[in-house]
Amino acid sequence: MSTTTNPPPRRATIEDVAQRAGVSVATVSRALRGLPNVASTTRTRVTEVAAELKYSPHPGATRLAAGRTRTITVAVPTLNGWYFSGVVAGAEAVCNEAGYEFQVVGIASAEEEQRLLREDTHLERRTDGLLVVDLHVSEADARSLRARGLSLATVGTATPGSPSVMIDDVDVGRIATEHLLGLGHHRIGVIGGLPHDPLSFDVPRARKHGHEQALRDAGLHPDATLFRPGDFGIDGGQEAMAALMDLDDPPSGVFAMSDEMAFGALMELRQRGLSAPADVSIIGVDDHEFARVIELTTIRQDVPSHGANAARLLIRSMEDGDGGPNHAVRHHSPVELIVRGTTAPPA
């Protein structure tokens, strides 16, 4: 007589607690560790949800972490940007859950990246896994890391043979442009990209491609004079908006490739006695926490979850070894158009 056994119930993860409590994984980590900068009501809610779900750090991952350096390293192009700090916060929360120490390395140039990855720097002596955010790691470098016992995961880019977390940046450009086109805007400015890009950043190129694709689908031709680099910051966004508004025929709508650049664009309008959407419609990307405060229309991506998902894939890859099922998983995160008060039909 054969018998069947039910599989054991899935353990609750830090993402489960975050989703049930309606907060980010970074907030869950801070709340449960008793760290500051968490509202008392939020800390109470997180604690109650964790108890309801019987959440505790994953014991298998904690045992794994005891094997070697117990450290995971995250490499990012800059230590200052809102996006990168959000990815790092999500990754740190999951690494803490798994019992790993956590370190962040800023990479400002291709030379610095190669110095980090080179065999003679012996990265494997300082870390067990490497999480790379918006930086290219060649297949050869990835093989070298694996040969030295290091696991690799990426956010924003894909390296063959390694797990990655990405959004469709071409789709982001298309969604933003189609939103403005649908409102009746036909002269659309774009703020994005870096005036000097030593790391060959793919995001602005992909979003620009999606923007131009949407224009062509609508029977319009891209106009190079309507594109201005904004350096993915508030100051750059303001300077780019000033250049667009100084054109003989300025745009009626502007697609800023990040919310921070959109904030700068709005500042420039205000300095000129103008406003959005009465004079110019503006759409950003990210859904920065201040986007809701100023009613910015944007394309939302769950930035902390990118870091959390990538860190979890990295740890699972380390558990599985080179041939495991999580070794080369590509996780495509969704994006969502959030229509607020800075876009409307042209006057």
N, C-alpha and C positions, 0 to 999 in steps of 0.2 A: 504494500500500500504506500503510494507516494504522498508526500506532504509538501506543501509550499510554504515558504516563509516570506513574510512581508519585509521589504528593505527597511533599514532603520530610518527614522525621520531625519530630514535634512537639518543640520545645525543652523541656527540663526546667525547671520553675518552682520557686520557693522553697517552694511548697506541696507539690510532689512530694518534695523533699528532707525536709521536715518529716514527711510521712506515712511515708516509708520509714524514717526514723530514730526515729519514735515520739515526736517533740517538737513544740513549737509553732513557728510561723513566726518569732516573735520570738526564740526560742532559736537557731534557725538563723542569723538575722541577726547576733545577738551573737557566736555561735561563729565564724562565718566572718570577722567583722571584728576578731576578737581582743579583744573587750571582756570585762570581768570578769564575775563572778557566773554563770559557766558551769563546771560540773564538768569536770575534765580528761577523764574517760571519755566524757562527753557530747560535748565538743568533738572528740575523736578520732572518735567514731562519725559525727558530722555531717560532718566533713571527708572521711571515707572514703565516705560515701553520696554527697556532692556530686561526688567524683571518679568514682564508679561511674556516676552519671547524667550525667556531663559537664555539670554545671550551671555556668552563668555568668549574670550579669545580662543582661537582654534588651537587645540593642544598639539595636533600633528605639526602644524607650522612652527609652533614654539619649540618643539623638539628638534625640528630641522635646523632652526636658527642656532641651536646650541652647537652645531657641528664645526663651524670654522670661525670667521671673523664676526659673525652676527651683525653684519652691516650691509645695507643697501645704499648705493650712491645714485643720486639723481643729477643729471647734467642738463642745464638749461642755458639758453643764449643770454639771458639777463636775469639778475636777481631782483629787479625793481618792478617789472610789469605786473599789472593786476592779473592778467591771464596766467602767467607763469606761477605767480604766488598761489593762485587757486589750484592749479594742477599739483603743485608741491604739497599743499595742505591736504588734498585728498589722498595722495600717495603716502604721506607721513602717517595719516590716521590708520591706514591698512597695515603699514609696516609695524606700527606700534602694537596693533592687534596681534600680529604674528610673532612678536617678540624680537624684532630686529631693531638695531640701532639705525640711525638715518642721517645721511649727510648730503648736502647740496653743493654742487660745483658750478660756478658760472663759466661759460665758454663764450668768449667774445670774438673768436676768429677761427678759421679753418686750421690754422697752425696750432692753436691751443687745443682744438679737438683731437688732432693727430697726436699731439704730445700726450694727451690723456690715454689714447688707445694703443700707443706704441708698446711693443713687448718689453722694451728696456725700462719702461716706467713701472712695471710690475704692479699694475692695478690690482691683480688677484691677491696681493698680500694685504690689501687694505679693505677689500669689499668682496661680497659673495655674488652680488648681482648689480647690473647697471641698467638704469631706466633713463632713456634719452628723450628729451622733449624738443620737437621741432628742429632736430639736427639730423643730418644724413650720416648714416653708418653704412659703409660699403659691405657687400657680401663677404669680401675678403677679410675685412676687419672683424666682422661677426664670427667668421670661422676661427680667427685667431683668438678671440675672446673665449669661445667655447673650448678650444684646445687647451686653454689655460684654466679651465674649470669655472669660467664666469658665465652666468646667464644674462641675456639681453632682452629688454622689451622697449618699445618705442611708443611715443605719443605724437600724432600729427604727421608722421612719416612711416613708411613700411620698409623693413629690411627682410629679404627672403630668409626663411628659416627661423624667424623670431616673432613672438607675439606682438601685436600692435593695437592701438586704439586710435581711431581717426573719425573725423567727420568728412562729408563730401563738400569741400570748399568750392568746387565748381557750382554745385547746387546752391550754396549760400549766395554766390554772386547772382545766379539766375533768379532766385526767390526775391532778393532785394530789388532787383531791376524790374522784374515783372510786377511787383507791388506798385512801384512808382509809375510804370507804364499804364497799369490798370486804372490809376487815378487820373490819367490824362497828361502826364509829364512826358515830353518828347526830347527835351534838352536836359540830360542828366549828368551831373558832375560826379566824379569818383575821387574819394580821398583814401589813399592807402599805399602801402609799399614803403620801401626804404630808399632814400636817395643814394646810399652806398650800402651794398648788401654783401659783406664778406662771407656770409654763411649760406648764400644761395637759398634764401627763405622761400619755400614753395607756396605758402598761403596766399600772399598778395597776387601772385601770378595766376593761381587757380581761380581766385575770386574774380579777378579781372576777366579771365576767360569766360566764366559763367555770365558776367555782365554783358560782354560783347556778344555772346551767343544769344542772350535774350533780346538784345537790340536787333540783331540780324533776323531773328525769328519774327520780330515785329515790323520788318521792312525798313529798319533804320541802320545807318552806317556809324560805327564808332568814330568819335572825334577825339584825336590825341590831345587837343588843347583843353579838353574837359577832365583830364586826368592829372592829379597832383599828388606827389608823395607826402605822407603825413607822419612817417616815423613811428606809427602806432602809439602816439602819445597826445596829450592835450595840447601842448604847445605846437606840435607839428600839425595837428588838426586845425588849429586856429590860423596858422600861417597858410596852409593849403586853402582854407575857405576864403581868406583874404585874396589870394591869387585868383580864385574862381570868380569872386564877386567883382574883381577889377577888370574882368573881360568885357569887351564891348557888348557881347551878348551873353550875360551870365546864365547859369542853369536855373531852372525853376525847381529842380529836385536834386538832392545829393545823397549818394550812397557812400557812407563812411565805413571802411572795412573793420572798424572796432568802435565800441561805445566811447572809449576814451578820446578818440579822434572826433567823434560826433560831439562830445562835450566841448571840445575846442572850437568846432564849427559853430555851435550855438553861441559861445562867448563872442565870436567875431560878429555874428549877426546882431547881438545885443549892443555891441560897441558902435555899430552903424545905425542904431535906432530901428533895426529890423527884428523880425521874429519868425519862428517856425510854428505852424505852417503858413501863416498869413502871407509871408513874402517868399520863403523857400521851404520846401519839405525836406526833412532829413531823416534818414534811417541808418541805424548802426548795426553792430553785430556783437553778441556776447550775452546781453541781459545782465550787465553790471548792476550791483545792488542799488546804485544811484540812478539807474535808468528809470526805475519805477517812480522815484521821487520827482524827476523832472518830466515825466510822461513821455519818454523817448520811445518811439517806435523802433523795434530792434528784431534781430533774429537770435533766438535764445539757443545757447548750448550749455549743458550742465558741466561747467569747467571742473569743479572738484571731482566729479564722477570719472572724468577722463583719467586723472591721476590714480584714483582708487581702483578703477578697473584694470589699468595697466599694472599697478603694483600687485594686484591679486593674480593676474596672468603670469607675471614674472615669478612670483612665489610658487605658483602651481607648476610652472615650467621647471623650476629648480627641483621640485619634488619628483616630477616625472622623469627627468633626465632628457637627453637629446631626442629620443624617439617617441616621447610621450604625446598624448592627445592634445595637450595644451601648448606644444612646442612652437607652433606657427599659427596660432589662432589670430584672426583679424576681427576685431570688434568695431563695428561701424555705429557710432552714436548718432541718435536722431537730432535734428534741429527743428525749430518751430518759429514761425513768424508771429511776433507779438505786436499787434497794432495798438498804438496809444495816440498821443496827442500831437506829435510833431510831423505827421504826414496827412495831407488832404489834397483834393483837386487844386490845380493851379488857379490863382486868382484871375 
